[in-house]
Structure formats: structure tokens, C-alpha cells
Amino acid sequence: MDFLTLFLIYLCFVLAVTALLCLCSGRRESFLARSVSRASQVLSLVVPTQLQRVTHRALHRLFHTRSCLFVVLHIGLQAAVFGEYTWEVFVYCWELQFHLLLLLLPYLLLAGNLGCFLLCSRANPGEITLVLFENRRKCYKTPFFSSLFVSFAGTVTKSNAASLVKVYAYDGVLFQRGLVCPTCTVEKPARSKHCSVCRTCVHRFDHHCVWVNNCIGACNAGVFLLYLLSLTATAAAVAAVTAAFLLQVLLLSNIVHGTYLDAQGQEQPMEIPFLVQHLFLTFPRIVFMLGFVILLTLVLGGYCSFSLYLALTNQTTNEWCKSRRFGASPHLPSQPQDRPLVYKNVYSKGIWRNLKEIFNPPTVSERKKK
């Protein structure tokens, strides 16, 4: 009972924090931001200055520079989960005569996820040339896996900025014509943004993902979506097989129909908390892994739903956050105060065409034909 209660409290806390971050992420002056700012001010009076500097440097190195730490953590967690799954769950399920395809399903999904992970992390969001940009057919003559690493619309450089400007129209609200990136000293195409971590401007910038140690831009947005879907499916498959094994153990032991003596010495039928506690005492590592992958499935499932929503509406995370912040500042400095600007997603072309654009970014030549 104690284990189940603690786990439910932990699960509710993580989900509540995740929901709070999602609700407050796009607001400029949110309650969460004000609370964090005030807490930082209070801690600065207590924590020694030297420790503050060390913490600041560590956080800056983790979240504002390209680092393999999260990639190593990502691979380590997958190795730990599949190590436990292979060492205990797979063996027990094989003895209980589970179907082989069901037991191999998590491995098949893991292989697909690792492939998407490598493509998403290694692909440059990314270096393109004017020749490739104007004529994508030349890339199709290369081997399939080689062409996946070629970016058709990604990093904005002085050599391709003039061409990238013609790909997307400026909406006049989130993206203004004529703005120059002060770091890269190039004109910023619509839907682009300078990434302070990668230190370059990325075309159709979505966000910088620390888990793949790369920016998500026009060329790898589709692979990143497949990566999220496959990762969620992998966690769900491991959770389903593990839950099926534990349920089979309960049914075979016939403990479900048993009774136990309570504190007053009276017989009571088996309840779910007692069964969970019994499983935890019998298979502690398996139950702990099951709780972890269930939590991971819920969190990833929510993020996948959000990413699918962005893909189907042809938005990026950067644009979604900007559009929400725009509500707090309805006027641009260059606009008269009596003329409120209303944000409208001008890039949405319907569900099917939006989804197609994620995997096949538009080019200058394609826009000229329209």
C-alpha cells in the first residue's frame, strides 16, 4: 500500500508539473516565470556566490551549449529498460509461452526508434547549397540513406539566404521582412530563427532538442516526428508486455481469489493495492520498470499529440510560443496603436498538405509554380 500510494503521488506530481509547464510556456509574464524569478532572488541571498557561479556555468553548459550528456542519458535509460526487459520479462514470458512476435515487438520498435534517432541527431538541419536547393532531383540520384542526411532547407547562410527568403511568405506579425540576424549578419527568412546553442540561423526553426543534441528544422522535422512516435510506441509496447506478464502471474497463482487477515484478524478479499504490493515484493525491479515506462508513455504521448497538432496545422513550436506571447503585446512598435494586429496562421494549407510538407519541405522552384 505504501509503495502504490507513493507511486501515485509521484505520478500525479510529474503530470501536474508537465501540464503547468505546457500551460505557462507561451506566456511572457506567467505565474510560473514570476515564481521562478522570485525563488531565484531568495536563493541568491542564501547560496554562496561561488556556488551560484558554478551552478550557472553548469546549467549554461547543459542547456546552452551542444553537449552529449543528454544523448548519453537517453541511451543509458533505454539500455537499462531493455536490459531489465531482456533479463527477466522476456525470459519469464518465454517460459509462460507468450507469442514470440509479441515479445519481439519492443525490439523491432527500438530498432526503428534508434534509426530515427541517428537520422535526427546526425542530420544537419542543415548545410544546403544553392544547386541542391533549386534542383532536388539531383539528390534523389544518390543512395536513399545518403539523401536522408542532405538538408533541403535548413541552416541559413550568406550563400543561400537570398533563396530561402523566397520559400515562405512573411506574415507581417511573427515574421517581418528586412530583419537581419545580428549574429549571422544575414537577412532572416520567414519562419527562421537563430539558435544560440548551434550558433546558426535555422530555416523553419522548431526548437533545439537536447535529447538528440541537434536543432529541429525543415529537413529533420519529419524524422523527429517519427522518432517521437516510435519512442512512445516502444515504451507502450514494453509496458503492455510487462503488464501482461504480471497479470498472468496473478492469474496463475490464484491469489486474486484469495483472502488475507487485516489488523483486526478478520478475513478480507484481495484488493488491488495489496496485489500491487505483493507484485512489488516479488518482482521489485520489474514493477519499478513498469511504473517508469507507464509514466514515460503518458508524458511522451502528450508531447506526441502536441507535435502531431503542430504538424497537421503547419506550425512550429517556435511559432506556437510566439503566437501565444503575441496576445500580451497586440501592437508592434512600428504599427499604430489604434490598429490591433491579429495573428493568423498563413502557412496552413490543409491537413494532408501540411503533413506532406513536414516530410517534403517546399523549395523556391515549387513556390514559383504556384
NORRA-V601584 format. One record per pair of residues at least 24 apart in sequence whose C-alpha atoms are under 8 Angstrom apart, sorted by sequence separation. I is the first residue (numbers start at 1). J is the second residue. If there is no record, write none. Layout:
# NORRA-V601584
i=I j=J
i=I j=J
This chain:
# NORRA-V601584
i=126 j=150
i=127 j=151
i=128 j=152
i=165 j=189
i=123 j=148
i=124 j=149
i=126 j=151
i=128 j=153
i=161 j=186
i=162 j=187
i=164 j=189
i=165 j=190
i=123 j=149
i=124 j=150
i=125 j=151
i=126 j=152
i=128 j=154
i=161 j=187
i=122 j=149
i=123 j=150
i=124 j=151
i=126 j=153
i=127 j=154
i=128 j=155
i=157 j=184
i=161 j=188
i=123 j=151
i=125 j=153
i=126 j=154
i=127 j=155
i=158 j=186
i=161 j=189
i=119 j=148
i=125 j=154
i=126 j=155
i=130 j=159
i=157 j=186
i=119 j=149
i=124 j=154
i=125 j=155
i=129 j=159
i=130 j=160
i=156 j=186
i=315 j=345
i=124 j=155
i=129 j=160
i=128 j=160
i=156 j=188
i=315 j=347
i=130 j=163
i=246 j=279
i=314 j=347
i=315 j=348
i=314 j=348
i=313 j=348
i=314 j=349
i=313 j=350
i=312 j=350
i=313 j=351
i=164 j=203
i=312 j=351
i=312 j=352
i=314 j=354
i=313 j=354
i=314 j=355
i=312 j=354
i=311 j=354
i=312 j=355
i=156 j=200
i=157 j=201
i=242 j=286
i=311 j=355
i=314 j=358
i=155 j=200
i=156 j=201
i=155 j=201
i=156 j=202
i=155 j=202
i=156 j=203
i=243 j=290
i=311 j=358
i=154 j=202
i=155 j=203
i=242 j=290
i=154 j=203
i=153 j=203
i=154 j=204
i=153 j=204
i=239 j=290
i=238 j=290
i=239 j=293
i=238 j=293
i=239 j=294
i=236 j=293
i=235 j=293
i=236 j=294
i=235 j=294
i=235 j=296
i=236 j=297
i=235 j=297
i=154 j=217
i=153 j=217
i=154 j=218
i=232 j=296
i=233 j=297
i=153 j=218
i=154 j=219
i=232 j=297
i=152 j=218
i=153 j=219
i=151 j=218
i=152 j=219
i=151 j=219
i=232 j=300
i=150 j=219
i=151 j=220
i=231 j=300
i=232 j=301
i=228 j=300
i=232 j=304
i=229 j=304
i=126 j=202
i=228 j=304
i=125 j=202
i=125 j=203
i=225 j=304
i=225 j=307
i=225 j=308
i=125 j=214
i=124 j=214
i=125 j=215
i=121 j=212
i=125 j=216
i=126 j=217
i=120 j=212
i=121 j=213
i=122 j=214
i=125 j=217
i=121 j=214
i=125 j=218
i=126 j=219
i=120 j=214
i=125 j=219
i=117 j=212
i=124 j=219
i=125 j=220
i=120 j=216
i=123 j=219
i=124 j=220
i=123 j=220
i=120 j=220
i=119 j=220
i=120 j=223
i=119 j=223
i=120 j=224
i=116 j=223
i=117 j=224
i=120 j=227
i=116 j=224
i=207 j=316
i=116 j=226
i=117 j=227
i=206 j=316
i=207 j=317
i=116 j=227
i=205 j=316
i=206 j=317
i=207 j=318
i=204 j=316
i=206 j=318
i=113 j=226
i=205 j=318
i=206 j=319
i=113 j=227
i=113 j=230
i=112 j=230
i=113 j=231
i=110 j=230
i=109 j=230
i=110 j=231
i=113 j=234
i=109 j=231
i=109 j=233
i=110 j=234
i=109 j=234
i=106 j=234
i=191 j=319
i=106 j=235
i=65 j=196
i=66 j=197
i=106 j=237
i=64 j=196
i=65 j=197
i=66 j=198
i=105 j=237
i=106 j=238
i=64 j=197
i=65 j=198
i=63 j=197
i=222 j=358
i=223 j=359
i=74 j=211
i=221 j=358
i=222 j=359
i=103 j=241
i=221 j=359
i=71 j=210
i=102 j=241
i=70 j=210
i=71 j=211
i=218 j=358
i=219 j=359
i=70 j=211
i=71 j=212
i=70 j=212
i=71 j=213
i=219 j=361
i=67 j=210
i=70 j=213
i=218 j=361
i=66 j=210
i=68 j=213
i=174 j=319
i=67 j=213
i=63 j=210
i=66 j=213
i=66 j=214
i=174 j=322
i=174 j=323
i=93 j=245
i=85 j=238
i=89 j=242
i=92 j=245
i=89 j=245
i=85 j=242
i=173 j=332
i=173 j=341
i=173 j=342
i=174 j=343
i=173 j=343
i=171 j=346
i=167 j=362
i=167 j=363
i=89 j=286
i=167 j=364
i=88 j=286
i=166 j=364
i=164 j=364
i=167 j=367
i=84 j=285
i=85 j=286
i=163 j=364
i=166 j=367
i=84 j=286
i=84 j=289
i=81 j=289
i=153 j=361
i=152 j=361
i=153 j=363
i=152 j=363
i=134 j=363
i=133 j=363
i=134 j=364
i=135 j=365
i=133 j=364
i=134 j=365
i=4 j=273
i=1 j=273
i=4 j=276
i=1 j=274
i=4 j=277
i=3 j=277
i=1 j=276
i=1 j=277
i=18 j=299
i=7 j=291
i=11 j=295
i=15 j=299
i=26 j=320
i=27 j=321
i=26 j=321
i=25 j=321
i=26 j=322
i=27 j=324
i=28 j=325
i=26 j=324
i=27 j=325
i=26 j=325
i=28 j=328
i=27 j=328
